[in-house]
């Protein structure tokens, strides 16, 4: 396959869909589902289908944002803005991906799973497509983009949940707010990296943004995330109390990288460039999994 097709669907961003497995693990614990070949296959398939929908959204994003990305020092090299891939070819490829994902969801999964996959698709439309195009609306852009995270939780949950029972609302809100923290991080870093004038040319919403209020908002999202995590611990999983100090360290470390204009905070898919932080994140995830199971 032509490399440009892979680039336009941003396969390197698929790791963001790992949140699907949080929903999977939650359902396994809630309904006492044992790990088996079938469970593993279903979980991987749910992850893959969410990746295909995400890739469809990425392709639409690049097509609609091409004229803006052309003004970005890094994104101008993407397939569509650079002219390396024709728009009509990208559209056809994206439609194939979404057809495969929705078709497989309808055939192999329950209705609530299908609705969750559709929700991820609709969220992408609201974020990218006029007249809504929430990515151009200050502060709403971060909130609307971050809703993808609780949707991914539902995708993983409903892939295995044997009953029409939704995941705990507190978990969905926690993941949503944490997503807002990460997305707001990108806004702060982009503004610092590009500068006010260049940032406004690249993204309309930067006309309303400044570093100071964005940094304050970043702290608010961080504090809310920590409060919600602690509430979750004492409401559902008191075993995770031992993880609280390490979660706090994660936020401190991340915030330090933001203040240092670390490129990883603007492009999380490049986290491999910070091996020490990546190792910490993996270790923290494993520690939390051990405490839970």
C-alpha positions, 0 to 999 in steps of 0.5 A: 500500500502507498505510504501516503495512505498510511500517513493520512489515516495516521496509524501512528495515532492508533495507540490512543484507542488503547483506552478501549481496553480499559472498558474491556477490563472494567467489563471483565471485572464487573461481570466476572468474565475470564480471559480466554481466546474468545475474550481476547479475540473480541477485545482486539477486534473492538480495538481494531474497529475503533482504530478504523473509525478514528482513521476515517475521522483523521482522514476527514480532518486532514482533507478539511484542514489542508489549507490550514495545515499548509501553514504549519511548519510540521503538518504541511508535509502531510499527504493532503496539504503537500499534494502527495495524495489526491483528495478523492483517493483519500475519501474513497479509502476513508469510506472503505475503512468506515464501511468495514468497521460499521459492517463488522460491528453490526455483524459481530457485536451487540447494538450498544457496541454499534451505537458506541462505534457510531458515536465515535464517528459522529463525534468526529463529524461534529469536531471537523465538519461545518456548520458545527466544526467545534474545533474552531470554537474556543474551549469547546474544541477541547471538550468536544475532542475529549469526548472520544475517550469515554466513547472508547471506554463504552466501545470496550465495555459493550464488546463484552458486557452481557447485559445492557448495563452502562459503565459507571458514569464517574469513570466516563467523566474522569476519562473525559476530564483527563482527555481535556487535560491532554488536549488542553496541553496540546493547545498550550504547547502549540501556542508556545511552539508556533507563537501567537501570530503563526498559531492563528494562521494555522488554527482559528481558535488561537485568536481567542487563546493566550498562554496564561489562561490556557495554563490556568485551565490546564491546572484546573483540568489536572486538579479535577482529574486527580479529584475524580480519580480519588473519588473513584478509588474510594467509591469503587476500588479502594485497592487503588489508594496505593496508586494515588502518589504515582498518579500525582507524579504523572501529572507533575512530570507531564506538567514539567514537560509542558512548561519546557515546551517538550514536543511530546506534549504536542504530539503524544504519538511521539512518546517513544522519544521520552523513554523514561516517561514511557517506561513510567507510564507502562509501569504505572499501568501495570501497577494499577492492573495488578492492584485491580486483578 
